[in-house]
Amino acid sequence: IVTIIPIVLMIKSKGESKIMTIMIILIILLISQDIFIYYITYEVIIMPIYYFITKEGSKYTKYLTRQEAGLRILIYTIIGGIMILGGIIIGITRYGTTDNEIMNYIINREGEKGIKEIINTLYIISFFMKIPIFPFHIWLSIAHSESPTYGSVILASIILKIASYGIIRYNLPILSIEEINIYNIMILISIIIGSILPINGVIDIKKIIAYSSIVHMGISTLGIIMKEWGGIEGGIIIMIAHGWISGGLFILVGNLYKRYKTRISIYYTGLSKVYPIWSTLLFLYLLSNISIPITYGFIGEIKVIEENIKNLFCQIGKHDETFRDQISKILDTLKEIVDGIKEYSQDLKVETEDIDENIRKIKMLIFSDFNTLKRLIKK
């Protein structure tokens, strides 16, 4: 019954009532301890975001661009949903339950090691797609840029946070130290690349805010996944701060777009002279977004950094040689990743007339950010 309610509500609701429907589904998701109900409600809650983007999205660009944004979010939602559903099926067949508390108890006490890792990997990659973490971040920037203001606010303030909540509730109790180290590397790469990509000519204000969301959610996930109370607390604080700050920034940019019909930043030089109150609010929100001292985000980031430094020195003190070997392996792995991206990007250099136009569009859709990264690496 609980799984049918959100589907019926979403189908029956129209227009602005979908926002209230999201709130009802969110309550069902948060009070449930069952991973299957979490899966159903999370997949259903994406439906209005797809509707907001494709039907009520930005009129600034061509209509097909909104469809492209909707297609990206749909593809990543389906792939992430299949992965988490695979973990649920394995859990049911092995342990006979989808209840979170019972499954955690069985896995930690009697669970087969290989099965535990498979379930954990399926869950966390699905959550990484929805947070998102590099290389699963491609959908977020265009989804934000083409979504209406209220859609961007809901996406940044609620939808992204549900994935982090999923990690806290369903992944942390069964994460091992080895897995944590691997995921930490992925998150650090995501933070670095998310910071570099906007430098390479991104002039759409909403896309710049979207890339900052990738970085902030990466820092939040870095604290959460450490399984230390200080890091988890810092990650939750960053989640709350990011929801308020990003929501406010999207409201301000939406107001600007409604008045001047463009989001291109280079057109707004000297805007403070004609729009002083808006410019002051933007300045204050941007200070909060970079987490200057006395802001809420600063408290969370300090906690996350503090816990990471403690963990780093703990590993150095206890396992000096082993730690150096790990650092060496990490650097070698990063070099292989960069070389692989270079080699793969070279393979994509084919003449446009030699391929079908539809295939070319799909490759541009999937590899747009990777090509930007390739140009930065060459420089």
N, C-alpha and C positions, 0 to 999 in steps of 0.2 A: 504493500500500500504506500509506504514512504517513498519508494522509487517511482511510483506512478504519478503521485501528486505533482512533483515539479514539472513533469512532461506535459500534463494536462494544463497546468497553470500557464506554461510558456506558450502553448498552442492557442489557448483562449485569449490571452492578453494581447492588446494592440497599442501601438504608439507609446506614449509616455507611461502607461500602466506597466510596461515591461520592466521599468526601473523598480517599481514596487515588487514585482514578481521576483526580481533578482534578490531583493532583501529577504523575501520569504524563503527562497531556495537556499540562501546563505545561512539562515538560521538552521534549516534542516541539516545542512552540511556540517556545521560546527557542533551541533549537539549529538551527532552520530558517532559511535565508536566502531562502525562497520566500514571497512575499506571499500566494499562494493557500493554502499550508499554514497560514500565520498566520490567514487568514480562516476556514478550516474549523475549526481547533482553538479559535479564540476563540468562534465561534458555538456549538460543542459544549460548551464549558466553562460557558456560561450555563445549560445545561439543568438541572444539579443545583441551581442557585440558584432557578430557577423551581419545582423540586420542593420544596425546603426551605420556600419561602414558602407555596405553595398547600396542601401536605399536612402540613407540620410547623410551620407558622407560629404566630403569637400566638393564644392562645385568649381574650385579653382583650376583643377586639371581636367583632363578628358575623363569621360565616364568610365572608360576601360581601366583607368588607373585605380579607381575604387574597386572594380572587380578583381584586379590583381591583388590588392591588399586583402580583400575577402578570401581570395584563393589561397594566399599564403597562410593566413591564420587558420583556414579550414584544413589545409594539408598538415600543418604541424599539430593541430588538435587531434586529427585522426591518427597520425603516427604515434603521438604520445598516448592517446587512449588505447591503442592496440597494445602498446608495451605494458601499461599498467594493468590492462585486462589479462595479459599473459601471466603477469605475476600473481594476480588473483586466482586464476585457474590453477596454477601450480600450487598455490597455498591451499586451495580447496581439496585438490587430489591428494596432497601429501599429509595435510593436517586436519582436513575435514571441517574447517571453519574460516569465516572471513572477519570474525571479531578481532579487533586490534589487540586487546589485552591478552586474550587466550592465545592468539598466534605468537605474540612476542614471548610469552612464557614457554610455549612448546619449543620454539626455535632456539631460545637461549639455553634451554635445559637439555633437549633431546634432538634438536634439529641437525640434519646432515649438513656438513660444512659446505659442500658444493651447492646444494639447493638454496641454502641461506644466501650465498653470494649472488646466485642467479636472480632470486626474488629482489634482493636489495638493488642490484644493478638495473633491473627493469623499472622498478619504482623511481629511482633517483634520476635516471636519464629522462623519464617522462616528466618529472618535476623540473629538471633543468631546461627542457623545451619550453615550459610554461613560465619560467621565472623572467627572462630566459638567460642562459649561460652560453657563451661562445662554444661551439660553432652553430648553436641552435637559435641565434638571435635575429636572424634575417627578417623574420616577420614583424618584429616589434616597431621598427622605425617607420615603415610605410603604413602599418596599421594605425599608429598615432597620427601621422600626417594626414591621412585620408579620413579619419574618424571625425564626427562632429565633436564639439567641445565636451558635452556631457558624456559621450562615449569614451573620450580620452581620459576624463576624470575617473570614470568607473574602472577602466582598464588599469590605470596606474595605481589607484587607491585600493582596489578590491581584488581584481582578478589575479594580478601578479602575486599578491600576498597569500592567496589560497594555496599556491604551490609551495611557498616557504612553510606555511602551516602544515602541509602534507609531509614535508621532510621532518619537521619537529615531531609530528605524531606517529608517523608510520616508518620512518627510516632510522632515526637516532637510536631507538632501543636495540637495534640489531646491527649497527655499524661496527666494523672492526677497525683497529688502528691502521692496518695496511690500506683498507679502502679509503679511510679519511685522508691519508697522504696523497693518494691518487686524485681524489676529488679536489683537494686543496690546490693541486697543480693546475687542474682544469679551470678552477675559479680564478686563480691568479692570472692565467693567460687571458681569460675573459675580461678581467678588470683592465689589464694593460691595453688590449686591442680595442676595447670599448672606449678607452680614453684617446687612442691614436686616430681612429677612423674619422671622427668629426673634423679633425684638423685639415683633412684633405678635401677642402672645397665644399663642405656641407653648409649651405646658406639658408635652408629652410629652418625656421625657428623651432617648429614642433619636432623636427627630426633631431635637432641638437638636444632638446629636452629628453627625447626618447633615448638617445645614447647615454645621457647622464643617468637615466633610469637603469640601464644595463649595468653601469659601474656601481651605483649605489646598492642595487639588489645583489650584485656580486659580493660587495663588502659585507652586506647583511648575511648572505649565505655562508661566506667564509667564517664568520663568527658562530653561526648556528651549527655548522657541521663539525666543529671541533669537539663537541660533547663536553665542554666545560661550561659551568654555570655562568661565569663572567662573559664568555663569548656568546652564549645563547641570549643572555640579557641584552648585551650590546646589539646583537642582530635584530632582536624584537624592537628595540628602541629605534634603530635605523628604519625598520619597516614602517613604524608609526610616523616618524618624521618625514619619510619619503612620501607617504600617502598624502599628508597635508601639503607639503611643499610642491610636489609635482602637480597635484590637483590645482593648487593656486596658480602655478605657472601656466597650466593649460587654460585656465579660465581667463587669465590676463591676455594670453596670445589669441584666444578665441574672440575676446572683446575687440582686440586690435584688428583681427581679420574681418570681423563683422563691419567695422567702420571703414577700413581702407582696402579691403578685398585682396590682400596679398600677405604672404608669410615670409617673403624674401627679406633677410635682415639688412642687406645693403641699401634698401629703400628708406630705412628709418633713421638715417643719420640726422642728428639734431632734433629728434622727436620730443625731447624733454622741453623744448621751448614752446611747443604747441599743445603738449599733452603732459603737463608736469605731475599731476597726481598719479597717473598711470605709471610714469617713469619712476617715480619714487617707490611705488609699491613693487615694481619689477626689480628695482635695485635691492630692496630689502629681502625679497624672495630669493634673489640670486645669491646674496650673502648667506642666507640660510642653506641654500643648495650646495654651496662649497664648504659648509660646516665650519664657519668661523666660531671661535670661542663664545660661550654663553648661549649658543643655539642648541636645540635638542639633538640634531644630528651629530654635532660635535661630541656630545656625551657618549652616544652609541659607538662612534668610530674610535674614540679613545679606548673604550672598553675592549673592542675587537682587536685593536693593535696591541694593547697591553697583554691580552691573553696569547696572541700569536708570538710576541717577544718572549713571554714566559715559556711557552712551549718550545721555542727555538733554543733558548739557552739550556733548557732541561735536556734536550736531546744532545746538545754539545757537551754538557757536563757528564752525562751518563755514557754516551756512546760516541766518543770523539772521532775515532777512525771510521766507524760505521756511518756516522753523519756526513763526514767528508765524502765517503763513497757515494752516499745517496745524492749529495749535491752534484757530484760529478755525473752521475747517471741522469739526473734531472736536466743538466745542461746539455748532455749528449742527446737526450730525447727531444729537447726544444730545438736543437740544431737540425735533427732529422725531420721534425715537423715543418720547420721553415723551408728546408730543402725540398720536402715533399710538396709543399704548396707551390714553390717555384716551378718544379717539374710538371705538376699537374696543370698549372696555369699555362705553361708553354704548350701543353697538349691541346688546350682549348683554342689556340690560335689557328683557326681554319678560315678559309675564304668564305665570305658570306654567300656568294653565289653557288657554292658547292653543297649547301645544306638547305633543307626545307625551312621556310620562314617560321613556321610554328615551332620547330625544334630550336631555332635561334632565339625566339622569344622565351622559351622555357629555360634555356641556359642563362640568359640575361636575368631572368627572375630568380634563379637559384644561386648564381655565382656572382651577383653584383658586388656584394661586400668583399668577397674573396679576391676579386680583381682589383678592388681598391687597396686591399692589403698587399697584393703583389706589387703594385706601383710604389707603395711606401717602402717595401723591402728593397726594391731596385735602387731607390734614392739613397 
